[in-house]
Amino acid sequence: MNEIKCPHCQTLFSINDTEYHQLLEQVRTKEFEHDLLERLSSERKLLEEQSKNELQLQLGQKDEVITTLQHQLDSFEQQEALKVQTLQSERDKDVQELQQQLDKLASEHALSLAQTLASKDSENQKLSAELQQITLQKDKEKQEALALLQQEKDQLRNQLLLQEQKQELDKQALVSQFQTELAQKDELLAYYKDFKAKQSTKMIGESLEQHCEYEFNRLRMTAFPKAQFGKDNDATSGSKGDYIYREYDENGIEIISIMFEMKNEADETSTKKKNEHFFKELDKDRQEKRCEYAVLVSLLEMDNELYNNGIVDVSYAYPKMYVVRPQFFIPIITLLRNAALNSLQYKQELALVKEQHIDITHFEEDLNTFKNAFAKNYQSASKNFKKAIDEIDKAIKRMEAVKAALTTSENQLRLANNKLDDVSVKKLTRKNPTMRSQFEALDS
């Protein structure tokens, strides 16, 4: 918006850019007319000077020209004066119209401004009322929220008190339960101590063996239906283990074999032995009985945390040997058995390779047997043939003997030839599926 000050009433008017440019164009037209008049005046003076110079130079020859030019100049001045008057009247008219437009715009602007101010006052009043209402609503909500928070706080405090009381009751119940269980364990410990005191060293060891055997038989039908588990009664080598576990697949291939040794000791025994004292003998029993693993089920060194934490691998001392407590008797069998089942496929493939090697060996044996029989027949025939030649050379009297010898030689040669004709790949590989498959592969 642009402001214009009226030269008459000194009033400021605000007009937009379009009206401002229109007004500016009118003012520029007036200035242009003023410039044009000044230019014409200057040109007239210049013409007069030129005319005077020409008159001075041409003297009397230019009088007529001067008169003509004077007339033309007068006519031009009249025309210019007329144009100026016309432009002045048009300018006055435009100024009046512009003044009317400005007055109209001023009145419209004042009316619009008054309406806008009234609207703004109304909106301000409305907004003030809404703000006051919102403030009241917020205060009410704040009070309600504070009341709700206070109520929740009271509820949480009550719940916390109840929870603390419950925890205290649970704690007392757990303490009472633990005390009861501890008393029961003490009684059980005292019972076992008394039980051990009443047993000899041999009876203690036998009770551990019976425990392990009972645990295995309890799960035999469900977990180990094809397994063999029993006492090692073979003492031909001078020593024996306690139990041997073996398991085979449907083809008779051994899946796993374990040599078990159970060791226990009475608390009152004067010489306390360690688990490592039995490793060497157990490894020897494992190798003599051709078992893959050796496991020592031990109750020795009860205060040793190494053996109390679970399954202990002692393969650093002896290969494939483990030490376990009685509670890990079944888990060690399961772990070793599962590991063996994973390698069963390779064992089966190895057995198949061995069978194929045996088939090749049988084929070579059959071929050698045939060669020996053929050589024997050939040697017999050759011997008889030579004998017949010798008999012919000796005397005609022995022709019958020679004939008989030749006949025998012919029969032997015929039999050898028949055997040679009967020889074929099919007959040679009849009892040898491995070589038959290889020859069939060559034919294909």
JONORVEN-V414367 format. One line per field, one symbol per residue. burial: 1 if it has 9 or more other C-alpha atoms within 8 Angstrom, else 0. Layout:
burial->???
This chain:
burial->010001000000111000010010000001001000000000000000001001100010011001000000000000000001000000100000010001001100000000000000000000000000000000000000000000000000000000000000000000000000000000000000100110111001100110010011001100000010000100000001111111110000111111111111110000000010001101101100001111111111100000110111111001011111110111010001100110010011001000010011011001100000010011011101101110110000011011101101110110010000000000011001111100000000
